Amino acid sequence: MISGTLFVFVLLCGVEVGHAGKVLVLPGEYSHWHNMRVIIDALVDRNHSVTVLVSSASPTVPHTRKERFDFVVYKVDTKKEDANALLRHMILGFWMNDTSTKYEGNFVLWRVISDFVAFLSDMSKGLFNEDLLHTLRESHYDVLLSDPMLPFADLMAQKLNIPHVVSLRAMFAFVLERLCGQMPTPPSYVPMVAIRDLTDHMSFAERVVNTLDYIIHSTLYPLGMMFTLDRLYTEILGKPTTMCETAGATDIWLIRTYWDFEYPRPLLPNFKFVGGMHCKPAKPLPKELEEFVQSSGDQGIVVLSLGSMVSNLTLEKANTIASALGQIPQKVVWRYSGKTPETLAPNTKLYDWIPQNDLLGHPKTKVFIAHGGTNGLYEAIYHGVPIVGLPLFGDQADNLMHMKTKGAAVVLDFYTLESKDLVDALKTILSNPSYKESIMRLSRIHHDQPMKPLDQAVYWIEFVLRHKGAKHLRVQAHELSWYQYHCLDVVAFLLSVVTLITFLLIKTCCFLSRKCFRKTQPDGKAQKSKKE
């Protein structure tokens, strides 16, 4: 009887047990880690064994903490604080340093790139250590999940001979999608990311500019990679290769956006939208914060956060923002850990950290002042809160341009921002119901999906687990040279055929013309004799 019960239990649980696999994860840092963590927790909930492979210098992945999953830490010579400073400078430095001259900026650019390449070299030595590779091979992982904020995950998948799933959204994502993933991006209606304020509705002049941007980007990016990552990839693999060629072997691309945000464009079968997978219903606020929110009355509150990487601002900029916030009737919850602004008004409260998702889901929240990171934008879409955008760096300007085009945001220039600009933007959104209507329309689109974004991400990882990859979804374009992809060889052949046929027709016509219209030989001789 006991054995029979056990047999039935195994049958009932067999589906989950049979599909459970071993997942190796190479995460990104900062907000990228938070995105990855959501997927990891969902995989663990479904009985998968997850191991996070992280460097000893990781500034944000808490590899010393006890978790439901395992950490494998590989040693690098770079110190944790140095890696944090370098990554922040790499991401923030070129946008936040507005006091340096052009020449100083160029010098800093080359120095930071040089330091970053040295850091990547150090990272590759630790990551591809033979002892570590042997340990990983002995663990027999089924799939590698990564964020391309840091490189080499594609090489690791190749070294371990396991399928690779990527989760991404950034300016770097567009590079990978288009140049490495072979995603079709017609410049006539797919704007170049984060370069111009272009939408999918372009005039002739804008299409010219967009096409030139594509050409320049498609030329300069491979050249830049040739002298940086491609050399490291070739050295690690032991044969000539490129970063793009290796990344192109990815089985599934999980794109952290959706059609509520994206302009309509072509999509390949191994690209899957999972935008907003971290979003969830709002939970009750802490007592003190709830009391402050309720004290706003019918006016409601404004939430301000510039993301996890920008914890403080220059005092001048902080005073500009605080002065503007003091001129509106709403209460303001501001995530800010810098020196308290001199112009801070009684209606504004500063917090080192805020439960952003729960605040945006609160019925009294009227506006979200944001930097344009994808995580915050999707929380705003999920809960239906219009946005005042202050883009700082990276893909944020492009993200907010999408929201502005869809009527859900007012976008300002952070570097020329005056108090009046921010006050006017807030009054525009608060007084014009079209912004709320637009964001609610996007929210309805977001919620009207056959599968929740997080379930979608987990499904495709499990799909790769079940089928040991997804190469059948990978387009043949990866195996074509650039001239084959654009059919230039076909065009050359057809032009040659047309040219040959045209040449033969012209020659034939000339021959027939001489035969039909030239004078006969005897008459010619007679006329010549008469003249003589």
Order of alpha helices (4+ residues) and beta strands (2+ residues): alpha-beta-alpha-beta-beta-alpha-alpha-alpha-beta-alpha-beta-alpha-alpha-alpha-alpha-beta-beta-alpha-beta-alpha-beta-beta-alpha-beta-alpha-beta-alpha-beta-alpha-alpha-alpha-alpha-alpha-alpha
